[in-house]
C-alpha cells in the first residue's frame, strides 16, 4: 500500500510540474497563492504552521516552486477548505 501511495504522489507531482512549468522557481506568498488553488491567507497559515516549507529573506517569506509542488501533491485529495452557499437557499 505504501508503494501505491508513493506512485500516486509521484504521478500528482509530475502533473503539477507540468501545470506549473511557467511558474517562477522562487515565489512570494502572494505569488504562491496566485499559482495554486490556495488563498493568500491559507498560504500564510501554512507558512506559520510549518506545513509549507519556506525561507525568510530580508524580512519576507520565500517559497520554492518545488516545495509548493510537494505540498500540493501531498494534499491534492484533501477536502476543499472553501464551501460556497447560494444566496437563494434557506437553511
PyMOL commands that set and color helices and strands:
alter all, ss='L'
color gray80, all
select helices_A, chain A and resi 2-19+29-35+40-49+65-75
alter helices_A, ss='H'
color red, helices_A
select strands_A, chain A and resi 26-27+55-57+60-64
alter strands_A, ss='S'
color yellow, strands_A
deselect
rebuild
show_as cartoon
